Amino acid sequence: MSTLKEAKIGTVVTVKKLSGEGAVKRRIMDMGITKGTEIFVRKVAPLGDPIEVTVRGYELSLRKADAEMIETV
């Protein structure tokens, strides 16, 4: 199992599954991150938090904790 947190800069990954519960999972889905969505990893901050990605044509910054809940292929 690999997560968005482990993805390398410049790669495109596809969402396989969202883990998490309730409001946290709903918030991630509201950002447009759903099963089958392609995510391009743009940048990672020097200390690893946050991660900047492109999802559905817009730029988004995610915390490491949230990125860890997104399983990718």
PDB file of N, CA, C and O in Angstrom:
ATOM      1  N   MET A   1       0.837  -1.182   0.000  1.00  0.00           N
ATOM      2  CA  MET A   1       0.000   0.000   0.000  1.00  0.00           C
ATOM      3  C   MET A   1       0.880   1.243   0.000  1.00  0.00           C
ATOM      4  O   MET A   1       1.748   1.395   0.860  1.00  0.00           O
ATOM      5  N   SER A   2       0.659   2.129  -0.960  1.00  0.00           N
ATOM      6  CA  SER A   2       1.384   3.392  -0.959  1.00  0.00           C
ATOM      7  C   SER A   2       0.367   4.517  -0.782  1.00  0.00           C
ATOM      8  O   SER A   2      -0.798   4.390  -1.159  1.00  0.00           O
ATOM      9  N   THR A   3       0.832   5.609  -0.206  1.00  0.00           N
ATOM     10  CA  THR A   3      -0.050   6.738   0.051  1.00  0.00           C
ATOM     11  C   THR A   3       0.462   7.970  -0.686  1.00  0.00           C
ATOM     12  O   THR A   3       1.584   7.980  -1.192  1.00  0.00           O
ATOM     13  N   LEU A   4      -0.358   8.992  -0.740  1.00  0.00           N
ATOM     14  CA  LEU A   4       0.027  10.242  -1.380  1.00  0.00           C
ATOM     15  C   LEU A   4       1.227  10.859  -0.671  1.00  0.00           C
ATOM     16  O   LEU A   4       2.041  11.535  -1.301  1.00  0.00           O
ATOM     17  N   LYS A   5       1.340  10.635   0.613  1.00  0.00           N
ATOM     18  CA  LYS A   5       2.471  11.159   1.392  1.00  0.00           C
ATOM     19  C   LYS A   5       3.802  10.628   0.854  1.00  0.00           C
ATOM     20  O   LYS A   5       4.812  11.328   0.911  1.00  0.00           O
ATOM     21  N   GLU A   6       3.812   9.409   0.337  1.00  0.00           N
ATOM     22  CA  GLU A   6       5.042   8.761  -0.137  1.00  0.00           C
ATOM     23  C   GLU A   6       5.343   9.057  -1.604  1.00  0.00           C
ATOM     24  O   GLU A   6       6.415   8.697  -2.089  1.00  0.00           O
ATOM     25  N   ALA A   7       4.427   9.703  -2.319  1.00  0.00           N
ATOM     26  CA  ALA A   7       4.620   9.970  -3.751  1.00  0.00           C
ATOM     27  C   ALA A   7       5.758  10.965  -3.970  1.00  0.00           C
ATOM     28  O   ALA A   7       5.945  11.895  -3.185  1.00  0.00           O
ATOM     29  N   LYS A   8       6.500  10.759  -5.027  1.00  0.00           N
ATOM     30  CA  LYS A   8       7.645  11.623  -5.358  1.00  0.00           C
ATOM     31  C   LYS A   8       7.182  12.860  -6.124  1.00  0.00           C
ATOM     32  O   LYS A   8       6.155  12.840  -6.802  1.00  0.00           O
ATOM     33  N   ILE A   9       7.951  13.926  -6.004  1.00  0.00           N
ATOM     34  CA  ILE A   9       7.666  15.178  -6.718  1.00  0.00           C
ATOM     35  C   ILE A   9       7.713  14.927  -8.220  1.00  0.00           C
ATOM     36  O   ILE A   9       8.620  14.258  -8.715  1.00  0.00           O
ATOM     37  N   GLY A  10       6.732  15.464  -8.945  1.00  0.00           N
ATOM     38  CA  GLY A  10       6.680  15.330 -10.400  1.00  0.00           C
ATOM     39  C   GLY A  10       5.954  14.103 -10.893  1.00  0.00           C
ATOM     40  O   GLY A  10       5.877  13.887 -12.102  1.00  0.00           O
ATOM     41  N   THR A  11       5.418  13.288 -10.000  1.00  0.00           N
ATOM     42  CA  THR A  11       4.706  12.086 -10.433  1.00  0.00           C
ATOM     43  C   THR A  11       3.201  12.315 -10.445  1.00  0.00           C
ATOM     44  O   THR A  11       2.677  13.184  -9.747  1.00  0.00           O
ATOM     45  N   VAL A  12       2.527  11.518 -11.250  1.00  0.00           N
ATOM     46  CA  VAL A  12       1.066  11.520 -11.283  1.00  0.00           C
ATOM     47  C   VAL A  12       0.612  10.201 -10.680  1.00  0.00           C
ATOM     48  O   VAL A  12       1.027   9.131 -11.123  1.00  0.00           O
ATOM     49  N   VAL A  13      -0.240  10.283  -9.671  1.00  0.00           N
ATOM     50  CA  VAL A  13      -0.763   9.078  -9.020  1.00  0.00           C
ATOM     51  C   VAL A  13      -2.284   9.085  -9.142  1.00  0.00           C
ATOM     52  O   VAL A  13      -2.903  10.131  -9.335  1.00  0.00           O
ATOM     53  N   THR A  14      -2.865   7.901  -9.026  1.00  0.00           N
ATOM     54  CA  THR A  14      -4.319   7.751  -9.090  1.00  0.00           C
ATOM     55  C   THR A  14      -4.819   7.290  -7.734  1.00  0.00           C
ATOM     56  O   THR A  14      -4.241   6.387  -7.128  1.00  0.00           O
ATOM     57  N   VAL A  15      -5.884   7.903  -7.259  1.00  0.00           N
ATOM     58  CA  VAL A  15      -6.452   7.547  -5.959  1.00  0.00           C
ATOM     59  C   VAL A  15      -7.086   6.172  -6.044  1.00  0.00           C
ATOM     60  O   VAL A  15      -7.926   5.909  -6.904  1.00  0.00           O
ATOM     61  N   LYS A  16      -6.671   5.300  -5.139  1.00  0.00           N
ATOM     62  CA  LYS A  16      -7.209   3.939  -5.081  1.00  0.00           C
ATOM     63  C   LYS A  16      -8.302   3.855  -4.019  1.00  0.00           C
ATOM     64  O   LYS A  16      -9.347   3.240  -4.235  1.00  0.00           O
ATOM     65  N   LYS A  17      -8.047   4.487  -2.863  1.00  0.00           N
ATOM     66  CA  LYS A  17      -8.977   4.375  -1.743  1.00  0.00           C
ATOM     67  C   LYS A  17      -8.736   5.524  -0.769  1.00  0.00           C
ATOM     68  O   LYS A  17      -7.606   5.990  -0.618  1.00  0.00           O
ATOM     69  N   LEU A  18      -9.791   5.976  -0.114  1.00  0.00           N
ATOM     70  CA  LEU A  18      -9.668   6.976   0.944  1.00  0.00           C
ATOM     71  C   LEU A  18      -9.925   6.285   2.272  1.00  0.00           C
ATOM     72  O   LEU A  18     -10.975   5.673   2.471  1.00  0.00           O
ATOM     73  N   SER A  19      -8.970   6.385   3.170  1.00  0.00           N
ATOM     74  CA  SER A  19      -9.215   5.885   4.511  1.00  0.00           C
ATOM     75  C   SER A  19      -9.540   7.100   5.369  1.00  0.00           C
ATOM     76  O   SER A  19      -9.429   8.234   4.903  1.00  0.00           O
ATOM     77  N   GLY A  20      -9.926   6.882   6.572  1.00  0.00           N
ATOM     78  CA  GLY A  20     -10.336   7.998   7.421  1.00  0.00           C
ATOM     79  C   GLY A  20     -11.802   7.841   7.766  1.00  0.00           C
ATOM     80  O   GLY A  20     -12.507   7.002   7.206  1.00  0.00           O
ATOM     81  N   GLU A  21     -12.239   8.661   8.695  1.00  0.00           N
ATOM     82  CA  GLU A  21     -13.605   8.526   9.184  1.00  0.00           C
ATOM     83  C   GLU A  21     -14.347   9.853   9.152  1.00  0.00           C
ATOM     84  O   GLU A  21     -13.743  10.912   9.323  1.00  0.00           O
ATOM     85  N   GLY A  22     -15.619   9.798   8.938  1.00  0.00           N
ATOM     86  CA  GLY A  22     -16.531  10.907   9.089  1.00  0.00           C
ATOM     87  C   GLY A  22     -16.142  12.210   8.424  1.00  0.00           C
ATOM     88  O   GLY A  22     -15.969  12.272   7.206  1.00  0.00           O
ATOM     89  N   ALA A  23     -16.004  13.257   9.233  1.00  0.00           N
ATOM     90  CA  ALA A  23     -15.772  14.607   8.741  1.00  0.00           C
ATOM     91  C   ALA A  23     -14.456  14.740   7.986  1.00  0.00           C
ATOM     92  O   ALA A  23     -14.378  15.497   7.018  1.00  0.00           O
ATOM     93  N   VAL A  24     -13.430  14.027   8.406  1.00  0.00           N
ATOM     94  CA  VAL A  24     -12.128  14.104   7.739  1.00  0.00           C
ATOM     95  C   VAL A  24     -12.238  13.557   6.317  1.00  0.00           C
ATOM     96  O   VAL A  24     -11.773  14.190   5.370  1.00  0.00           O
ATOM     97  N   LYS A  25     -12.837  12.411   6.171  1.00  0.00           N
ATOM     98  CA  LYS A  25     -13.018  11.797   4.851  1.00  0.00           C
ATOM     99  C   LYS A  25     -13.906  12.680   3.968  1.00  0.00           C
ATOM    100  O   LYS A  25     -13.623  12.847   2.781  1.00  0.00           O
ATOM    101  N   ARG A  26     -14.959  13.235   4.526  1.00  0.00           N
ATOM    102  CA  ARG A  26     -15.876  14.110   3.788  1.00  0.00           C
ATOM    103  C   ARG A  26     -15.135  15.354   3.291  1.00  0.00           C
ATOM    104  O   ARG A  26     -15.355  15.789   2.161  1.00  0.00           O
ATOM    105  N   ARG A  27     -14.255  15.934   4.126  1.00  0.00           N
ATOM    106  CA  ARG A  27     -13.500  17.126   3.755  1.00  0.00           C
ATOM    107  C   ARG A  27     -12.568  16.832   2.588  1.00  0.00           C
ATOM    108  O   ARG A  27     -12.451  17.643   1.670  1.00  0.00           O
ATOM    109  N   ILE A  28     -11.907  15.682   2.613  1.00  0.00           N
ATOM    110  CA  ILE A  28     -11.014  15.287   1.517  1.00  0.00           C
ATOM    111  C   ILE A  28     -11.820  15.108   0.235  1.00  0.00           C
ATOM    112  O   ILE A  28     -11.384  15.534  -0.835  1.00  0.00           O
ATOM    113  N   MET A  29     -12.980  14.489   0.331  1.00  0.00           N
ATOM    114  CA  MET A  29     -13.825  14.287  -0.846  1.00  0.00           C
ATOM    115  C   MET A  29     -14.359  15.624  -1.370  1.00  0.00           C
ATOM    116  O   MET A  29     -14.483  15.800  -2.582  1.00  0.00           O
ATOM    117  N   ASP A  30     -14.671  16.550  -0.490  1.00  0.00           N
ATOM    118  CA  ASP A  30     -15.152  17.867  -0.899  1.00  0.00           C
ATOM    119  C   ASP A  30     -14.088  18.648  -1.663  1.00  0.00           C
ATOM    120  O   ASP A  30     -14.421  19.534  -2.450  1.00  0.00           O
ATOM    121  N   MET A  31     -12.820  18.333  -1.442  1.00  0.00           N
ATOM    122  CA  MET A  31     -11.728  18.979  -2.166  1.00  0.00           C
ATOM    123  C   MET A  31     -11.571  18.409  -3.575  1.00  0.00           C
ATOM    124  O   MET A  31     -10.745  18.893  -4.349  1.00  0.00           O
ATOM    125  N   GLY A  32     -12.354  17.389  -3.912  1.00  0.00           N
ATOM    126  CA  GLY A  32     -12.290  16.805  -5.249  1.00  0.00           C
ATOM    127  C   GLY A  32     -11.452  15.552  -5.330  1.00  0.00           C
ATOM    128  O   GLY A  32     -11.235  15.020  -6.419  1.00  0.00           O
ATOM    129  N   ILE A  33     -10.979  15.071  -4.195  1.00  0.00           N
ATOM    130  CA  ILE A  33     -10.156  13.860  -4.179  1.00  0.00           C
ATOM    131  C   ILE A  33     -11.071  12.671  -3.920  1.00  0.00           C
ATOM    132  O   ILE A  33     -11.486  12.422  -2.788  1.00  0.00           O
ATOM    133  N   THR A  34     -11.376  11.940  -4.991  1.00  0.00           N
ATOM    134  CA  THR A  34     -12.230  10.761  -4.897  1.00  0.00           C
ATOM    135  C   THR A  34     -11.549   9.599  -5.612  1.00  0.00           C
ATOM    136  O   THR A  34     -10.546   9.787  -6.299  1.00  0.00           O
ATOM    137  N   LYS A  35     -12.093   8.412  -5.448  1.00  0.00           N
ATOM    138  CA  LYS A  35     -11.521   7.216  -6.068  1.00  0.00           C
ATOM    139  C   LYS A  35     -11.418   7.407  -7.584  1.00  0.00           C
ATOM    140  O   LYS A  35     -12.380   7.822  -8.230  1.00  0.00           O
ATOM    141  N   GLY A  36     -10.241   7.101  -8.145  1.00  0.00           N
ATOM    142  CA  GLY A  36     -10.017   7.199  -9.579  1.00  0.00           C
ATOM    143  C   GLY A  36      -9.478   8.549 -10.042  1.00  0.00           C
ATOM    144  O   GLY A  36      -9.124   8.695 -11.212  1.00  0.00           O
ATOM    145  N   THR A  37      -9.410   9.530  -9.162  1.00  0.00           N
ATOM    146  CA  THR A  37      -8.917  10.861  -9.520  1.00  0.00           C
ATOM    147  C   THR A  37      -7.397  10.841  -9.663  1.00  0.00           C
ATOM    148  O   THR A  37      -6.701  10.230  -8.852  1.00  0.00           O
ATOM    149  N   GLU A  38      -6.885  11.514 -10.699  1.00  0.00           N
ATOM    150  CA  GLU A  38      -5.442  11.635 -10.881  1.00  0.00           C
ATOM    151  C   GLU A  38      -4.939  12.862 -10.129  1.00  0.00           C
ATOM    152  O   GLU A  38      -5.553  13.928 -10.172  1.00  0.00           O
ATOM    153  N   ILE A  39      -3.809  12.694  -9.438  1.00  0.00           N
ATOM    154  CA  ILE A  39      -3.205  13.771  -8.659  1.00  0.00           C
ATOM    155  C   ILE A  39      -1.763  13.939  -9.098  1.00  0.00           C
ATOM    156  O   ILE A  39      -1.006  12.968  -9.125  1.00  0.00           O
ATOM    157  N   PHE A  40      -1.371  15.166  -9.445  1.00  0.00           N
ATOM    158  CA  PHE A  40       0.000  15.484  -9.812  1.00  0.00           C
ATOM    159  C   PHE A  40       0.672  16.126  -8.598  1.00  0.00           C
ATOM    160  O   PHE A  40       0.185  17.127  -8.072  1.00  0.00           O
ATOM    161  N   VAL A  41       1.791  15.547  -8.156  1.00  0.00           N
ATOM    162  CA  VAL A  41       2.523  16.068  -6.996  1.00  0.00           C
ATOM    163  C   VAL A  41       3.458  17.173  -7.471  1.00  0.00           C
ATOM    164  O   VAL A  41       4.431  16.899  -8.175  1.00  0.00           O
ATOM    165  N   ARG A  42       3.177  18.410  -7.098  1.00  0.00           N
ATOM    166  CA  ARG A  42       3.936  19.572  -7.569  1.00  0.00           C
ATOM    167  C   ARG A  42       5.145  19.868  -6.688  1.00  0.00           C
ATOM    168  O   ARG A  42       6.265  19.966  -7.191  1.00  0.00           O
ATOM    169  N   LYS A  43       4.933  20.012  -5.378  1.00  0.00           N
ATOM    170  CA  LYS A  43       6.004  20.394  -4.462  1.00  0.00           C
ATOM    171  C   LYS A  43       5.773  19.768  -3.105  1.00  0.00           C
ATOM    172  O   LYS A  43       4.654  19.406  -2.740  1.00  0.00           O
ATOM    173  N   VAL A  44       6.869  19.652  -2.364  1.00  0.00           N
ATOM    174  CA  VAL A  44       6.782  19.245  -0.971  1.00  0.00           C
ATOM    175  C   VAL A  44       7.617  20.252  -0.183  1.00  0.00           C
ATOM    176  O   VAL A  44       8.755  20.542  -0.552  1.00  0.00           O
ATOM    177  N   ALA A  45       7.063  20.773   0.880  1.00  0.00           N
ATOM    178  CA  ALA A  45       7.768  21.753   1.698  1.00  0.00           C
ATOM    179  C   ALA A  45       9.049  21.133   2.272  1.00  0.00           C
ATOM    180  O   ALA A  45       9.134  19.912   2.408  1.00  0.00           O
ATOM    181  N   PRO A  46      10.045  21.960   2.610  1.00  0.00           N
ATOM    182  CA  PRO A  46      11.327  21.438   3.099  1.00  0.00           C
ATOM    183  C   PRO A  46      11.214  20.441   4.253  1.00  0.00           C
ATOM    184  O   PRO A  46      11.987  19.485   4.316  1.00  0.00           O
ATOM    185  N   LEU A  47      10.279  20.648   5.150  1.00  0.00           N
ATOM    186  CA  LEU A  47      10.111  19.707   6.262  1.00  0.00           C
ATOM    187  C   LEU A  47       9.035  18.666   5.980  1.00  0.00           C
ATOM    188  O   LEU A  47       8.656  17.897   6.863  1.00  0.00           O
ATOM    189  N   GLY A  48       8.544  18.649   4.732  1.00  0.00           N
ATOM    190  CA  GLY A  48       7.582  17.633   4.326  1.00  0.00           C
ATOM    191  C   GLY A  48       6.124  17.981   4.540  1.00  0.00           C
ATOM    192  O   GLY A  48       5.244  17.202   4.172  1.00  0.00           O
ATOM    193  N   ASP A  49       5.849  19.132   5.127  1.00  0.00           N
ATOM    194  CA  ASP A  49       4.467  19.499   5.410  1.00  0.00           C
ATOM    195  C   ASP A  49       4.245  20.956   5.087  1.00  0.00           C
ATOM    196  O   ASP A  49       4.903  21.777   5.726  1.00  0.00           O
ATOM    197  N   PRO A  50       3.409  21.364   4.186  1.00  0.00           N
ATOM    198  CA  PRO A  50       2.420  20.594   3.442  1.00  0.00           C
ATOM    199  C   PRO A  50       2.943  20.082   2.102  1.00  0.00           C
ATOM    200  O   PRO A  50       4.079  20.349   1.711  1.00  0.00           O
ATOM    201  N   ILE A  51       2.086  19.346   1.419  1.00  0.00           N
ATOM    202  CA  ILE A  51       2.368  18.829   0.084  1.00  0.00           C
ATOM    203  C   ILE A  51       1.465  19.588  -0.886  1.00  0.00           C
ATOM    204  O   ILE A  51       0.259  19.690  -0.662  1.00  0.00           O
ATOM    205  N   GLU A  52       2.045  20.120  -1.960  1.00  0.00           N
ATOM    206  CA  GLU A  52       1.249  20.854  -2.944  1.00  0.00           C
ATOM    207  C   GLU A  52       0.988  19.952  -4.138  1.00  0.00           C
ATOM    208  O   GLU A  52       1.919  19.399  -4.724  1.00  0.00           O
ATOM    209  N   VAL A  53      -0.291  19.806  -4.499  1.00  0.00           N
ATOM    210  CA  VAL A  53      -0.700  18.929  -5.583  1.00  0.00           C
ATOM    211  C   VAL A  53      -1.643  19.660  -6.534  1.00  0.00           C
ATOM    212  O   VAL A  53      -2.204  20.702  -6.197  1.00  0.00           O
ATOM    213  N   THR A  54      -1.806  19.089  -7.735  1.00  0.00           N
ATOM    214  CA  THR A  54      -2.808  19.583  -8.678  1.00  0.00           C
ATOM    215  C   THR A  54      -3.866  18.501  -8.822  1.00  0.00           C
ATOM    216  O   THR A  54      -3.565  17.359  -9.170  1.00  0.00           O
ATOM    217  N   VAL A  55      -5.117  18.880  -8.548  1.00  0.00           N
ATOM    218  CA  VAL A  55      -6.248  17.957  -8.608  1.00  0.00           C
ATOM    219  C   VAL A  55      -7.349  18.604  -9.426  1.00  0.00           C
ATOM    220  O   VAL A  55      -7.781  19.715  -9.120  1.00  0.00           O
ATOM    221  N   ARG A  56      -7.812  17.912 -10.473  1.00  0.00           N
ATOM    222  CA  ARG A  56      -8.929  18.391 -11.299  1.00  0.00           C
ATOM    223  C   ARG A  56      -8.725  19.829 -11.791  1.00  0.00           C
ATOM    224  O   ARG A  56      -9.676  20.605 -11.878  1.00  0.00           O
ATOM    225  N   GLY A  57      -7.473  20.171 -12.110  1.00  0.00           N
ATOM    226  CA  GLY A  57      -7.190  21.476 -12.693  1.00  0.00           C
ATOM    227  C   GLY A  57      -6.941  22.603 -11.709  1.00  0.00           C
ATOM    228  O   GLY A  57      -6.762  23.745 -12.135  1.00  0.00           O
ATOM    229  N   TYR A  58      -6.921  22.334 -10.419  1.00  0.00           N
ATOM    230  CA  TYR A  58      -6.598  23.393  -9.467  1.00  0.00           C
ATOM    231  C   TYR A  58      -5.525  22.923  -8.488  1.00  0.00           C
ATOM    232  O   TYR A  58      -5.323  21.725  -8.289  1.00  0.00           O
ATOM    233  N   GLU A  59      -4.845  23.897  -7.883  1.00  0.00           N
ATOM    234  CA  GLU A  59      -3.760  23.594  -6.961  1.00  0.00           C
ATOM    235  C   GLU A  59      -4.303  23.510  -5.540  1.00  0.00           C
ATOM    236  O   GLU A  59      -5.183  24.272  -5.141  1.00  0.00           O
ATOM    237  N   LEU A  60      -3.751  22.564  -4.795  1.00  0.00           N
ATOM    238  CA  LEU A  60      -4.236  22.278  -3.461  1.00  0.00           C
ATOM    239  C   LEU A  60      -3.058  21.937  -2.563  1.00  0.00           C
ATOM    240  O   LEU A  60      -2.133  21.249  -2.994  1.00  0.00           O
ATOM    241  N   SER A  61      -3.077  22.402  -1.334  1.00  0.00           N
ATOM    242  CA  SER A  61      -2.057  22.041  -0.357  1.00  0.00           C
ATOM    243  C   SER A  61      -2.693  21.130   0.680  1.00  0.00           C
ATOM    244  O   SER A  61      -3.767  21.419   1.208  1.00  0.00           O
ATOM    245  N   LEU A  62      -2.013  20.027   0.963  1.00  0.00           N
ATOM    246  CA  LEU A  62      -2.512  19.044   1.923  1.00  0.00           C
ATOM    247  C   LEU A  62      -1.513  18.833   3.043  1.00  0.00           C
ATOM    248  O   LEU A  62      -0.303  18.854   2.819  1.00  0.00           O
ATOM    249  N   ARG A  63      -2.016  18.632   4.236  1.00  0.00           N
ATOM    250  CA  ARG A  63      -1.145  18.266   5.358  1.00  0.00           C
ATOM    251  C   ARG A  63      -0.699  16.818   5.186  1.00  0.00           C
ATOM    252  O   ARG A  63      -1.364  16.025   4.521  1.00  0.00           O
ATOM    253  N   LYS A  64       0.437  16.488   5.799  1.00  0.00           N
ATOM    254  CA  LYS A  64       0.929  15.104   5.720  1.00  0.00           C
ATOM    255  C   LYS A  64      -0.091  14.128   6.280  1.00  0.00           C
ATOM    256  O   LYS A  64      -0.264  13.033   5.746  1.00  0.00           O
ATOM    257  N   ALA A  65      -0.763  14.515   7.346  1.00  0.00           N
ATOM    258  CA  ALA A  65      -1.754  13.630   7.979  1.00  0.00           C
ATOM    259  C   ALA A  65      -2.892  13.309   7.014  1.00  0.00           C
ATOM    260  O   ALA A  65      -3.377  12.178   6.974  1.00  0.00           O
ATOM    261  N   ASP A  66      -3.317  14.307   6.236  1.00  0.00           N
ATOM    262  CA  ASP A  66      -4.387  14.072   5.257  1.00  0.00           C
ATOM    263  C   ASP A  66      -3.860  13.250   4.072  1.00  0.00           C
ATOM    264  O   ASP A  66      -4.553  12.357   3.583  1.00  0.00           O
ATOM    265  N   ALA A  67      -2.648  13.546   3.615  1.00  0.00           N
ATOM    266  CA  ALA A  67      -2.058  12.825   2.493  1.00  0.00           C
ATOM    267  C   ALA A  67      -1.849  11.346   2.832  1.00  0.00           C
ATOM    268  O   ALA A  67      -1.886  10.488   1.950  1.00  0.00           O
ATOM    269  N   GLU A  68      -1.632  11.065   4.094  1.00  0.00           N
ATOM    270  CA  GLU A  68      -1.419   9.687   4.528  1.00  0.00           C
ATOM    271  C   GLU A  68      -2.706   8.856   4.433  1.00  0.00           C
ATOM    272  O   GLU A  68      -2.644   7.628   4.369  1.00  0.00           O
ATOM    273  N   MET A  69      -3.855   9.511   4.425  1.00  0.00           N
ATOM    274  CA  MET A  69      -5.143   8.819   4.349  1.00  0.00           C
ATOM    275  C   MET A  69      -5.554   8.496   2.915  1.00  0.00           C
ATOM    276  O   MET A  69      -6.572   7.839   2.695  1.00  0.00           O
ATOM    277  N   ILE A  70      -4.761   8.959   1.927  1.00  0.00           N
ATOM    278  CA  ILE A  70      -5.118   8.776   0.529  1.00  0.00           C
ATOM    279  C   ILE A  70      -4.222   7.688  -0.066  1.00  0.00           C
ATOM    280  O   ILE A  70      -3.042   7.922  -0.325  1.00  0.00           O
ATOM    281  N   GLU A  71      -4.791   6.493  -0.283  1.00  0.00           N
ATOM    282  CA  GLU A  71      -4.041   5.386  -0.887  1.00  0.00           C
ATOM    283  C   GLU A  71      -4.002   5.573  -2.390  1.00  0.00           C
ATOM    284  O   GLU A  71      -5.009   5.915  -3.010  1.00  0.00           O
ATOM    285  N   THR A  72      -2.825   5.347  -2.978  1.00  0.00           N
ATOM    286  CA  THR A  72      -2.656   5.594  -4.417  1.00  0.00           C
ATOM    287  C   THR A  72      -2.098   4.375  -5.134  1.00  0.00           C
ATOM    288  O   THR A  72      -1.595   3.433  -4.522  1.00  0.00           O
ATOM    289  N   VAL A  73      -2.207   4.431  -6.452  1.00  0.00           N
ATOM    290  CA  VAL A  73      -1.652   3.387  -7.323  1.00  0.00           C
ATOM    291  C   VAL A  73      -0.471   3.974  -8.033  1.00  0.00           C
ATOM    292  O   VAL A  73       0.173   3.290  -8.829  1.00  0.00           O
TER     293      VAL A  73
END
